[in-house]
């Protein structure tokens, strides 16, 4: 026997000895699982071979193909941190949960739903199979047969990968000509989220921008780094405009910029950028003297972008991160009119532009500018301009 074969043989013996040690825990779990779901739960090694009972469904003749599917199910469950459901060559649906000794995989718990009609009992629906698989994982974690902390880390990594894939799909559907365009679209919502202390939303926006950077700069390291620098510079500028300390940001960023030159590979670059963005977010969030112009500007942009919709004062105040009462006071001090009057003026200004530049009907323009009733639109328009919409259009023509 060669040295490699001898080592593998000894490793198998150790694994089997460890599986024997967990046998009492498995037997107790299997009894409870059978009582709850009417299903067997067998203990298998890392190769998919049953340790005591080979068949996971009655009457199944376990062959090499069955063992291969079990092995794959066990390894996939470790990879994703979730029970993995696969189709067995016999036609049954099987699912697996890893059995672990600390962070070492030593086997798996296998359960299966037999081919409909073969078991003499009503078959489980797809949702019930999912519930049964999740229940098996919960029981394994409760019995300390698996590494719950490691599986949670794997689930979190899988969620991040899923979010990244969704963000890539969203970026592909957008017609952004540069990363600057992407950032400028996202910037107002990002600053607003940071000011509210809503880090979950802020990180979601950052993730979209980050994916955009990688999508544009993939396979071109120098271009990728230039995009990262551009993003950090724009974020820093936004932080200063929102009240961050310029000297503090400059000092922190300078040393980090020097590190960037020596970083290679997507993961280290991503880690560097995340650290930079978190630092900038902290600099904005910890500074409480935000210029009112920045917050008010975010609210005005929101109002301009949603003129065709119903906009309340509270909606706009939320975007500005101000209380409704304070927001009303700031609007009055800045524009000399109430929120309602300002919104009406913005809508009428938009209507005047559309009457002059488009051939849309007056009723369509009234709807596009947030007026659900044409007669009310005409009344408000005449109040602001001294003319009806039709008279205004004819006069400009």
C-alpha positions, 0 to 999 in steps of 0.5 A, a space after each residue: 500500500 502506498 503512503 498516500 493510500 495508507 493516509 487516505 485509509 487512516 483518514 477514513 478510519 478516523 472519520 468512521 470512528 467519529 461517525 460511530 461516536 455521533 451515532 446515539 445523537 443521530 438515532 435520537 434525531 432519526 426517531 424524532 424526525 420519523 415521528 414528525 415527517 414519516 421519513 427516514 433519516 440515515 447517517 452517511 459518510 462523506 462519500 455518500 455511503 450509509 454508515 448503518 442503513 444504506 437505503 434512505 427510502 424503503 426498498 431502494 437498492 443503493 448503487 454508485 449513482 445513489 452514493 454520488 448524488 448523496 455525496 454531492 448533496 452533502 457537499 452542496 449543503 456545506 457550500 451554501 449553508 442550507 439543506 440541498 435537495 436533489 433528484 436521486 436516480 431512483 426518482 426520489 427527492 433527497 436532501 442532506 445536512 452536513 455532519 461536522 466535527 468543528 469545521 471538518 466535514 465528516 458525513 451527512 444526514 440524508 432524508 428522502 421523499 420516495 417516488 409517489 405511490 411507492 411508500 404507501 403514504 401521501 407524498 409531500 408537496 414541494 413546500 413541505 419538502 422545503 420545510 422538512 429539509 429546513 427542519 432537518 437542519 434545525 434538528 442537526 444544529 440543536 443536537 450539535 451534529 453540525 457547525 451552525 456558525 460556519 453554515 450561517 457564514 456560508 448562508 450570508 456569503 450566498 446572500 451577498 453573491 445573490 445580491 451581487 448577481 441582482 445588482 449586475 443584472 440591474 446595471 446591465 439594464 441601465 444605460 449609464 455612460 460612465 461610473 460618474 453618471 451612475 454615482 450621480 444618480 445614486 448620490 442623493 439617496 445615499 447621502 439621505 440614507 447616511 444622514 438617517 443612519 440607515 446603513 442597510 440602505 446606504 450599503 445597498 446603494 453602495 453595492 449597486 455602484 460597486 457592481 457598476 464599477 466592476 462591470 465597466 472595469 472588468 479585466 482592466 485593472 488600471 481602469 478599475 482602480 481609476 474608477 475606484 479612485 473616482 468614486 472615493 473622491 466623489 464620496 469624499 466631496 459629498 462628505 465635505 458638502 454634508 458637513 464632514 471634516 475635510 482635513 480628517 477625510 484627506 488624512 484618512 484617504 491619503 494613506 489609503 490611496 497609497 495602499 491602492 497602488 499595491 493591491 491586486 485582485 478583485 477581492 482585495 480591491 473590494 475590501 479596500 473600497 468597502 473600508 474606504 466607504 465605511 470610513 467616509 460614511 462614519 465621517 458624514 454620520 458623526 457630523 451633526 451640522 449638515 448644511 440645510 442647503 444640502 438637505 433641502 436640495 435633496 428634497 427639491 430634487 425628489 419633488 421635481 422627479 415625482 411631480 406626476 405623483 401625489 407628494 406630501 410634505 411629510 414625504 419631502 421632509 423625510 427625504 431631507 431628513 428633517 421633521 415636517 415642522 422644521 421642513 415647513 419652516 425652512 421652505 418658508 424661510 428659503 422660498 418665501 412660501 409654503 410647501 403647498 404653494 412651492 409644489 404648485 408653482 413647480 407643477 405649473 412651471 413644468 406645465 408651462 414648459 410642456 405646453 410650449 415644447 410638446 404637443 401633448 393634450 392639456 389633460 395629459 399635461 395636467 396628469 403628468 404634472 400631478 393634477 388629477 382634475 383638468 378643471 382644477 389644473 386650469 384654475 391653478 394655472 390661471 391663478 399663477 399665469 393669468 391665462 388658461 392653459 389653452 390661452 398660454 399655449 396659443 400665445 406662445 405659438 
